[in-house]
Amino acid sequence: MSVTAAGVSVAYGGRHVLQGVDLRLETGEQCALLGRSGSGKTTLLLVLAGLLRPGGGSVHHGLDARQVVYVPQAPSLIPELTAAQNATLGLRLRGIAPEEAQQRGQDALTLLGLDQQAGEALSAQLSGGMQQRAALARALAIEPRLLLADEPTGALDQHTGDLVMDALQAQCRRTGSTLVVATHDDQVAARFEHRIVLDALEPSTLVLDQSGIR
C-alpha cells in the first residue's frame, strides 16, 4: 500500500492553499508536514483522509475508509462518555468485541500516559491536553493502516509531547501503519525521516527538504 498525491490543488475563495502538491509514502513510512498556521497542513491532511475533495489532482491509497483515521487538532470526544469509553468507541463501531475493545483502549491510554483514574473520568472533566491524548488513544487502538494527526502535541508541554510522539511513532512501527503528522514545531518534525515544508507566505509553493520524499 502506498499513499500517493499527484498535482493536488485546493483553493478557498479563489486563494490557493495548495497547488500542485505531489508526494508518495510507502507502507509504514512516517512523514511530518511542517509549516506555520495557514500554510495548508490541515488541508492536506483532510485531502489525504478523503474528507476534502481537491480542486485539482488526485490521491490514491487503496484503503477502505475504516482503515484511515484522521485526528483533528481540537479533541473530538463525546463529553458524556469517559476517556476509556471514548478510546474504545472506534473499535466498537467496527464490531470489535467489548472485552477486546476495552483492553485495546486501555492499552492505548496507558501508552499515552493516561492512568486508570483519568480513563474513568468524563471527557468533559479532562484538561485539553488530556482530551487530546484520549483522542489519540482512540486512533491508536484502532490500528489504522493510515494515521493522520493534526498538531498532536499542540496542547502539550515538552515532556508530555515527547511521550506522545514516542508512542505514536512506536505504535505505528509495530503495526506497520503509515503515519503523517502536521506540526509547526521544528523539534517534532526533526523526529521524522521524511518531511514536507509548506510555506504560509507562499501557500502555492511546496518546499521539500532533503529527507527523501519521493
C-alpha positions in Angstrom: 0.0 0.0 0.0 1.4 3.4 -1.0 -0.1 6.8 -0.3 0.2 8.9 -3.5 -0.8 12.5 -4.1 -0.4 13.8 -7.6 -0.9 17.5 -8.5 -3.2 18.2 -5.6 -4.6 21.7 -5.5 -7.1 23.3 -3.1 -8.4 26.9 -3.2 -10.7 28.7 -0.7 -12.4 31.8 -2.1 -10.1 32.0 -5.0 -6.9 31.8 -2.8 -4.8 28.7 -3.5 -3.8 27.0 -0.2 -2.3 24.0 -2.0 -1.2 24.0 -5.6 0.4 21.1 -7.5 1.4 19.0 -4.4 3.0 15.6 -5.1 4.1 13.0 -2.6 4.4 9.3 -2.2 4.7 7.3 1.0 5.2 3.5 1.1 3.6 1.3 3.7 4.8 2.0 7.2 6.7 5.2 6.3 6.3 8.3 8.6 6.1 11.9 7.4 5.9 15.3 9.0 4.1 18.3 7.4 5.8 21.4 8.8 4.5 24.9 8.4 3.0 27.9 10.1 -0.7 28.4 10.6 -2.5 28.9 7.3 0.2 27.0 5.3 -2.2 24.2 4.2 -1.1 21.5 6.6 -4.6 20.7 7.8 -6.0 21.0 4.3 -3.5 18.4 3.0 -4.4 16.0 5.9 -8.1 16.3 5.0 -7.4 15.6 1.4 -5.3 12.5 2.3 -8.1 11.4 4.6 -10.7 11.6 1.9 -12.6 14.3 3.9 -11.9 17.1 1.4 -12.1 16.8 -2.4 -9.2 18.7 -4.0 -10.0 21.2 -6.8 -7.3 19.5 -8.9 -5.1 16.4 -8.8 -5.8 13.1 -7.1 -5.0 11.0 -4.1 -4.7 7.2 -4.1 -4.0 4.7 -1.3 -6.4 1.9 -2.0 -7.7 1.8 1.6 -11.2 1.4 2.9 -12.4 4.4 4.8 -12.4 2.3 8.0 -8.6 1.8 7.6 -7.9 5.6 7.6 -8.1 7.6 10.8 -7.8 11.4 11.0 -7.2 13.0 14.4 -8.0 16.8 14.3 -6.2 19.3 16.4 -9.3 20.1 18.5 -10.2 17.0 20.6 -13.3 15.3 19.1 -14.5 13.3 22.1 -18.1 12.7 23.3 -18.3 14.6 26.5 -20.8 12.3 28.1 -18.5 9.3 27.8 -15.4 8.6 29.9 -12.0 8.8 28.3 -11.9 5.0 28.3 -15.3 4.7 26.6 -14.1 7.2 24.0 -10.9 5.2 23.5 -13.0 2.1 22.6 -15.6 3.9 20.5 -13.9 3.4 17.2 -13.4 -0.3 17.9 -17.0 -0.8 19.0 -18.2 0.8 15.8 -16.1 -1.6 13.8 -17.7 -4.6 15.5 -14.8 -5.5 17.9 -16.0 -7.5 20.9 -16.4 -5.3 24.1 -13.8 -7.2 26.1 -11.1 -6.8 23.4 -12.1 -3.2 22.7 -11.8 -2.4 26.4 -8.3 -3.9 26.6 -7.0 -2.3 23.4 -8.5 1.1 24.5 -6.9 0.9 27.9 -3.5 -0.2 26.4 -3.6 2.8 24.2 -4.5 5.2 27.1 -1.6 3.7 29.1 0.8 4.1 26.2 -0.1 7.8 26.1 0.4 8.3 29.8 -3.3 8.3 30.9 -3.8 6.1 34.0 -7.0 4.3 35.1 -8.2 7.3 37.1 -8.0 9.5 34.0 -9.7 6.8 32.0 -12.7 6.7 34.3 -13.2 10.5 34.2 -15.8 12.0 31.9 -14.1 13.6 28.9 -15.5 17.0 29.7 -13.7 16.9 33.1 -10.3 16.4 31.5 -7.8 19.1 30.6 -7.4 20.0 26.9 -4.1 18.1 26.7 -5.6 15.0 28.3 -8.6 15.2 25.9 -6.1 15.3 23.0 -4.3 12.2 24.3 -7.6 10.4 24.7 -8.5 11.2 21.1 -5.1 9.9 20.0 -5.6 6.7 22.1 -8.9 6.1 20.3 -7.0 6.3 17.0 -4.1 4.1 18.1 -6.5 1.4 19.5 -8.0 1.1 16.0 -4.6 0.3 14.5 -5.4 2.0 11.2 -3.3 1.4 8.0 -3.1 5.2 7.6 -3.0 7.6 10.6 -3.2 11.3 10.1 -2.7 13.5 13.2 -3.0 17.3 13.2 -0.8 19.0 15.7 -0.8 16.1 18.2 1.5 17.9 20.6 0.0 21.4 20.2 -1.7 21.5 23.7 1.1 19.6 25.5 4.2 20.5 27.4 7.6 19.4 26.1 7.8 16.3 28.3 4.3 15.1 27.5 4.7 16.0 23.8 7.8 13.8 23.7 5.9 10.9 25.3 3.0 11.2 22.8 5.3 11.3 19.8 7.3 8.3 21.1 4.0 6.4 21.5 2.6 7.4 18.1 5.8 6.5 16.2 6.5 3.3 18.1 2.9 2.0 17.7 2.9 2.8 14.0 6.2 1.0 13.6 4.8 -2.0 15.5 1.6 -2.2 13.4 3.2 -1.2 10.1 0.9 1.8 9.8 1.7 4.8 7.7 1.9 8.0 9.8 1.5 11.6 8.7 1.7 14.3 11.3 1.1 18.0 10.8 3.1 20.3 13.1 4.5 23.8 13.4 7.2 22.5 15.8 10.7 22.1 14.3 11.6 19.6 17.0 8.7 17.4 16.3 9.4 17.5 12.6 13.0 16.6 13.2 11.9 13.2 14.5 10.8 12.2 11.0 13.0 10.9 8.2 10.5 12.4 5.7 9.4 16.0 5.9 7.4 18.4 3.8 7.7 22.1 4.4 4.7 24.2 3.5 5.2 28.0 3.2 2.5 30.1 4.7 3.6 33.2 2.9 3.6 31.5 -0.4 0.9 28.8 0.0 1.1 27.7 -3.6 4.8 26.7 -3.2 5.6 23.2 -1.8 9.2 23.1 -0.5 10.7 19.7 0.1 13.6 19.3 2.4 16.4 16.8 1.7 14.9 13.9 3.6 14.0 11.7 0.7 10.3 12.3 -0.1 9.6 10.7 -3.5 
